[in-house]
Amino acid sequence: MSESLADGGFCPGANIRGVDSPPSFPDAADLLLDYGSPEHPSGSRGILLLADGTRFEGRLFGSEEIAEGELVFTTGMCGYQESLTDPSFAGQVLTFTYPLLGNYGIHPGISESSSVHPRGVVCRQHMASPDHRDSVGSVHDLLVAHNIPGIEGIDTRSLTRRVREHGTLLCVFGPAERVEEMELILREITPPDADDLVAEVTCDEPTLLNPGAEDGEGQPLPRLAAIDCGVKHNILRELCTRFEVVWCPADMPLEEITRDWSPDALFASNGPGDPAHPGAATDARGTLAAAVRQGMPVMGICLGHQLMGLAAGLRTYKLRYGHRGSNQPVMDLETGRVHITSQNHGFAVEDPVQGMLAPHPSGVRSGTSDNVLGAEFRVRHVNSNDGTVEGLDLLDKPAFTIQFHPEACPGPHDASPLFDRFQKIVAEHLGRAEAELVRKEGGS
């Protein structure tokens, strides 16, 4: 079976040896496949209001409604479809710093989820008539289909400078004639980090994505439980080439996962919001910590990294403006090598020595807690720009985490071998377990 991008959809178990009729899921661009003849944006006058009193004027596209949320920016020059469909942007209004948005259109089968997750989109110039043979519509069409507002004609350079200097801000934008309504919304708006955003984006029930998956020699692949805190589709694709993957909700406890699915390893995904939120993120942290204590191989990405940090007794805190884009340099302290990475996060794990670096003016941070992992750790990766923690290795445990995205959609592939590192850790762990079983049987 092959996964046909032309037909849309998402089927991470396609083209995996040993897999017959794997399940498929919606792609955010599927709504455009039978969209008919879309209309261009009206170009109606729009107003963007920031919580600090700053005001910008522009032109509306997408759904011409009011958008509200936390204003953030991403620096990628391409990959806008992947960014728009990344669940880690839930609750936020996304500004694209690259001046042109949508020149190659929207393509079937390459979204990172089934929805558009930012609450609104801000750009300098939107391309209403994209030029690419595989395009099934424009960014405007995608936003209309998912009922997401957009505003263009904004001085995004000035906007980004303001966010970099003063930190991320709450904002609202919409039709100019509704400015009084927007001003009222802005006075009453609360930070989206206070919401249980992980619960909004996680899957509903566990699903085996590639049943019967085999390696190149026809041997069964190890089974992995992937905890969905807002996982991107390409992460699941990467995992399905190395493991038999069970896609699990964030609030599913380890006891239930092991009883029903008997995984050999566990993975904790990226996701939105505050890692210390008492909702689904805390549930996922408990599952991750329990797996580490049992000696199960564990890998965490982005939010999964932050959850590991909290479980290790470190605090998490809100960054001034976060790391969002595909050009973030990260140094591996063990090898001295710098990787250019794709990232999307607004919180960080504190450095055990230097504390909280580049914090947000709001001072949002978690409380102190004990190390519940049953293991010590070391910082393995740091951001070369601001020194923030980008990865942890657990000592004497088959577990590690990274803050960045090795699946690189969009972005460079410098860090993709980290999936291979985890695959090797799992293989070595299972090899030791098998050897120990043989030793015990031989001695009985």
N, C-alpha and C positions, 0 to 999 in steps of 0.2 A: 504494500500500500504506500502511496506517496501523498505528501501534503501539498495540495495545489494552491499556490498563492492566488491564482486567477479566480478560484472559487471562494476565496476568503476563508474564514474560520481559523481555528487554532487546534492543531492535533499534534502535540509533542511526541506521541508514541509512533508517529508515521516514520517509515524507513528504518525502524529499529529491528535488528535480526531477532527472530523468534516471536515477534508481536503480530497477532492476527486481530484485525478489527478493533483498534484502540479507540477510546472515546474522543470526541471532538467537542469544541466549545466555541462560543461566539467571539468574533474579533470586532473591535470598535468600528472598523471601516465597513463591516457587512451591511450596515444600514444604507450605505451609498450605492450598493450594487444594483438595487432596483429603485433608485432615487428619482428616476425620470429626468426632467429638464429643470435643473436648479436655477434659481434667480440670483442675480448679483446683489451684493449688499446695497441698501438704500442710500448709504452715505449720510444718514441723519446725524445731526450734531450731538455729540456726547460730552459728558463732564466726568473727570476723574478727580475724586477728593481724597486726600490723605489725612490721617489722624492728626498730623502736626499743623493742619491748616493750609497746606499747599494745594493748589488747584491747577489742573491741566485740562485743556480742551482738545477734542479730537472728533473722529467720525466712527460711528457704530458699525459693526458687522457681527456675524453670528446671530444668536438670539438677542433681539433688541429689548432686553429686560435689564433689571438692576442686578449687578454682581457685587458681592461683598466678601471680604476675607483678608488674609495676611498677604501683603505685597512682597513677592520675592522675585529674583531674576535668575535666568540661566544664560550661560555664555556660549553655548554651542552654536556653531555656524550652520549646522544641518541637524537632522534627526528630530525635527519638530513633532512629527507624528508620534514617535516613541515617547517624547517628553509629555505631550498632551495626554497620552494614555497611561502614563506611569502612576500607579496608585500612591506613590510617595508624595505627589502634589495635592492630595486631597485636602480641602480646606483652604487652599491658597489661591491668590490671584497671580498668575504667572506672566512675568515680563520677559520678552525675548530681546537680548541686547543686540543681536545681529539685525541690521536694519531692514532686511527683506524677509518676510515670512510667507512660505507656501509656494515657492517658485516651481517645485517639481510635483506639487499636488499631494493627494492622499492615495496610498496604495493598499490593495487588499492583502490581508495576511501578515502584515508586519507590525501591527499594533502591539503594545505591551499589556493590554487587558481588553476587556469587552466594553469599557466605558471611557469617556473623557473625564478626568478627575479634577483639574483646576476649576475653581468656581468662576473664573473669568480669565481672559487673555488680553495682554497689552502688547502692542508692537508699534514700530515706526511706520511700516508700509506692508499691507496685506496684498498678496497677489490673487486677484479675483479670477484670473484666467491662467491657471498653471499650464506648463508645457512639458509633458512627459507621456510617452506612449502607454505606460501602465497606469496612469492616474485615473481614478474613478470619481474625482471631485476635488474641490478646493478645501482649504482650511475652513472657510466660511460655511461650506456645505456640511462639513463634519460637526462644526459647532452648532449649527441649526438642528441637525439630526439628533444631537444630544442635549439640546436646550441650554447651551452655554453661551453667555455674552462675550463679545470682544470689542475692543476699541483700538483704532489705529490713528496715525497722525500725531502721536505723542512723542515728545522729545525724550526718548528712552535713555539717551546719554545723561541728561540732567537728572532724570528719575533714578537711574542706577547710582549715580554719584551720591545722591541724597540717601539712598538705602545703605550704601557702603559707609558713609560718614556717621549716620545716626542710627543704623540698625533697621531691621525689617519693621514695617509699619502696617497697621490696619488701614484698610481703604474701602472705598465704594465707588462704583461708576455706573453710568446708565444714561438714559435720554436727558437732554438738557432741560426739557420742560418738567422733569420730575426732580429737579435739584433740591427743592425743599424737603421732599420725601427722603432723598439720599442723605441730606444733612441730619435728619432725625435718626436714620439708621446708623450713621457714623457715630452719633453720640451714645447710642445704646449697644453698639456691637461689642462682642466679647471675643477674645482670642480663640481661634479654632483648636489650639492645643489643649484647651479645656474639655473638648469633646472626645469621645471614645472613637477616634478615627480608624483605628485598626479594626474595630468591630464592624465599621461601615464597609470595609474593602475586602475582608477575608472571605474565603469560600464558605459555602453553607454546610457541606458534608464531605467526608473523606472519599477520595476517588483514586483508584489504581490507574495510572496514566498509560503504562506500557506493560501490561501483563505478559509474563513469559519472556521478558527481554533477555537476550543472550549476548555474550561477547563474541569476538571474531572466531573463537574456537568452538562455539556452540555450548559453552558453559553458562549456567544461569548467572545473571548479574546480581550483586548484593542488593538487598531491598533497603530503600531509604525513605524515611518519613520526612516530608518537606512541610514545615510549619509555615502557613501562609499568613504573614502579617501585612500583606500587600504585595505579594510576589509578582515580579515581571514575567511575562510569557517566555522571554528568551532564557531566563534562569532555569525555568522548567525544561526547556529544550536541551540546554547544556547538561542538566542533571540526568535526563532520560537517555543520553548517549553513554552514560557511565554507570547508571543504577536502574533498578526497577523502582519506580517512584510512586509513593502514596502521597497525594496532595491533601493535606490536613488543615482543618480550621485552626485559627490561632488559640481558641479556648479549649482545645481538646487535650485533656491531661495525658501524661505519659503512660499511666496505668491502662487507660482505655486504648491508646495507640498500640501498645505492646500486646494487649490481650487480643485485639481484633486483627492486627496486621503483622506482628512479629518482625519489626524492622531490625536491620543490622546496624543502622546509623541514623543520625538525625541532622537535619538542616534547618536553620532559622533564617527567614528571608528579610528583605528590606520592607519598609512600610512607613506610613506617615505619623506625624504627631510626636507627642512627648513620650519617651520610652518609660518614664516613671508613672504614667497614667495608671490609675488603679483598675482599669477595665481589662480588655482583651490583651493588652501589652503585658500586663503583670501576669496574666494566665500563661502566656507564652514563655515568659521568663521562668516561671515555675517548672514548666515542661523541660526547658533547656537545662536548667540547673539539675533537675532530677536525672536527666540522661547523662550529664557529666559525672555525677556522683556514682552512677552505676557503671562507669567505665566505658560507656558507649561512645564511638567516634562522633564528634559534633563539629559542624562548621556554621558560622554565622556571618551574614552579610548585612552591612548598613544598620538597620534597626536591630537585627539579630546580634550584631557586634555590641551595640549599646546595651542590650538586655544582658549579655554576658558580662559587660563591665559592671552593671548594677549587681548582678549575682556575685561578682568577685569582691564586692564591698566598695567599689569606686562610685563616685557621684557622676551623674550626667547633668548637662547644663545647656541652655540655649545659646547658640552662637550669634554674634553680632548680625551677620547676614548669610551665614551658611556657606556650603560648598555645593554649587549646582552648575554643572557643565561637563565637558569632555576633555578638559585640559588641566586637570589638577595633578601636580607633581607629588609623588609619595616616595619616601625613602625606606628601603628595607634595611634596618639597622644591623642585621646579621651579615648581609652581603655588601652593603654600601651602594647597591644599585638603586637608581631612581626610575620609577615607573610613571608614565603619564596615564592618568586614570579618568574614568567616568564616575561622577558622584552626584548625589542628590540627597542632601540632608541638612537640617537646621539645628540639630542637637549634636553634642559630642560627649565623649567619655573624658573625665578629668585625667590629667597626667598625675601619676602617683607621687612625683617629686615636685613638679612645677605648678600643679593645681590646674585651675581653669584658665585657659588661654583664649583670647579673643571673645570674651563673653558678651552677651546682649545687654544693653543698658537696663532692661527690665529686671535683670538679676534672677531670671527663672532658672531654678536648679532643683535637683532631687534632694531628699534628705540623706543622712548617713545611714549605712546599714552594714551588716556583717558579711563576710565572705561565706557563702553557703555552698560553694562548689566542691569543697573537700580537696582543694588543690590551690597552689600558688600560681602566679602568672608573671609574664614579663611583657613589656611593650616591644613589639616587633617592627611596627611600621609607624611613621610619623609624617605629617604633611610638611612638605618642604617650604611652604609659604609662611604658615603661622605656627608650626610646631605642634599642632594638635594631634592627639592619639588617633592612629588610623588602623591599628591592628594589634591583637593580643594573641600570644601563644600560652597555653596552659602547660605547666611543668608536670611531667610524669602522668599526663593524661592525653589521649588521642584527640585533641580538640584545639581549634584556633578560630579567630574571627578577623574580619577585615571591614573597614568602614566604606570602602569603595566598591565598584561594580565590575567584577571580572567578566561578566557576560557581554559588556560593552555594546549596548544597543540603546542610544547611539554612543560612539566613542572609540578610542584606540583599543587594541587587543594586547597591550603589554602585560596585563594581569591575568589573562585567561589561563595560564598554566596553574593557577591556584586551584582550579577545579581538579586538575590532574594530581596536585599535591594531596587533596582530600581523598581522591580515589585510591592513591597509594597508601595513605594512612588506614583507610578502611580495609584494604587488602591485607596489609600487614597485621592489623588487629585480628581479622578473621583467621589468618594463618596461625597466629599464636594461639588463638582459642582452639583451633582444630588440633594443633600439636599437644596442647594441654589435655584435651579430651583423649587423644590416643595414649598419652602417658598414663592417665588415670586408668583407662581400660586395660592397659598392659600390666599395670601393677595390681589389679584386682584378682 
